């Protein structure tokens, strides 16, 4: 299962943390709903794919482990 989140802010801040927390929380909700079926589920590969703006500018992951079309 792939979970994606995006976040926007008008301030120049590290808003990517909010998106990562959103993905993690959504994964834990799914785990909670499905744990009766399989308690051995694993939440993994939570990572930033891209970011624009802010103090550090634009950043793009080149090795997305969940996207075989991404070049490494």
N, C-alpha and C positions, 0 to 999 in steps of 0.2 A: 504494500500500500504506500502510496506517495502522498505526502501532505505538504502543501505549499502555503506560505503566508507572505504578505507584503505589508509594509508600514511606511507612512509618510510623516514628515515633521517639517515645520517651517523653520525651526531653529537648527543651527549647525551642530548637531549632536550625533552620538552613535546610535541611531535609531535601529540599526540592524539587531541589537539586543532584544528589542521588543518583538521583532519578527521571529527570532530564534525561540523566545519564550512562548510565543503563540503556537509555533509548531510543536514544541515539547509538550505543552498543555493539551493540545488536541490529540497527540499520540497517547498520552496518559488516559484521556477520556475514552479513547477507543480501546485501550488495554482494559480499562475498568469494565466496559460494556461486554467485552469478549472473554474475560478471564474464566467464566464458568465453562467455556468450551476448551480453552487451552491456556493454562497458567504459565506455560513455557515460552510464551511470546517474547520477542526481544524488540526493544526500541533502540534503533541504531542509525548511524549516518545522518545525524542532525548537523547540517552545515549550511553556511552561507553560499549562495550561488552567484549573486551579483549585488552590487551596491553602486548608487550614483549620488553625487552631491556630497555635502559635508566638508569637513576640513581636509580629509584625505582624498577627496575626489572620487572618480569612478574606479571600480574594481570588478573584475570578472573571473570566476573560477574556471580554469582550463581543464580540470580533471574531475568533473562531476561523476562520482561513482555510480550514480543512479541513472545517468543518461549516456548510453553507449555511443551516441552521436557526437558527444563533446570530445574534442581532441585534447590529448595530454601532452 
